[in-house]
Amino acid sequence: MQSHEGNPSLESPPFTIVINLPNAEACARVLGKRFPQVRFIVAPDFGRLERYIGEAHGLVAFHFPVELFDRATKLRWFQSLSAGVDSMLPIRDRAGDIIVTNVRGMHGGLIADYVMAGVTILNWDFRKLLREQAERKWNFRSLTPLADKTLGVVGLGSIGTTIARRAKSAGMTVLGTKRDISVPVEGIDSLFGSDELKDLLPLCDFVVLAVPATPETAGLIGADEIACMRRDAFLINIARGSVVVESELIEALQAGRLAGAMLDVFQREPLPQDSPLWGMANVIVTPHISGIVTHYVERAFEIVAENIERYLKGLPLTNVIDLQRGY
Ligand code: GLV
């Protein structure tokens, strides 16, 4: 059946999915052809989301609209178009048996590209090399290969394990933290429990943050943890800004207690114009793009379509999130 945003009372088909993203219309058109038995409601903006949320059995969106939670009385399933479902954190204890799924698996490859680029740029100090090129300076030097370096991945979920495998294939020693360390992880030389973070930190030349944002990971890296890191080590954050106490990181970087950082995520996004991070010589700032693969929405909707199919057949959905764990 065709998508519409018109009078929903004209028919009452069994299953209604509200799609909340700017190009919802095109997505609903494609899904509507494949699932004629489903009613798709297009809500490209907050106003329409507010208007139709009460009819939704399923909601597909980048962020969960927590302010509308009390009106989402029919909601059975939230399909997040992001990997992180931290937008649901404020209502995670009230979400009851709403099934939450994400688009896990789409981001890891590109994020691993980002991390390995960061590791290379930071290891070679390419920013300095480019400055020297601009000044036509021929400064000879030697470098330690990545194969002699250690990278620690904090959080070995789908993204973290992809990063670990890539670092391993570059010959690095790879360490990682994980809540459950009873099962070995491919590509990891030594596994640490999440409560052993401070044992991992001093061993690493590069620390990569890949944990979800949960109350447990809020402020995971602050002054104390940075003090455990080596002064010549680098921090790479592709997780969420909330995982780092940003003011303490800035202080450490300014004081030379850490060699540098590559940051794709921040406490406030877009990163405020007056943040000192923009202008720091030992910091690389990118605009939360490390996982934004081309054709993101099309790829995400392959997962959405698979889950609709499963839902209609009564099969377990893929990429189900345990909200209490946050992944
Ligand atoms: C991006 O950060 C995502 O969670 O998909």
Residues whose N, C-alpha, C, O or C-beta is under 5 A from the ligand:
A	BS01	GLV	L81 S82 A83 G84
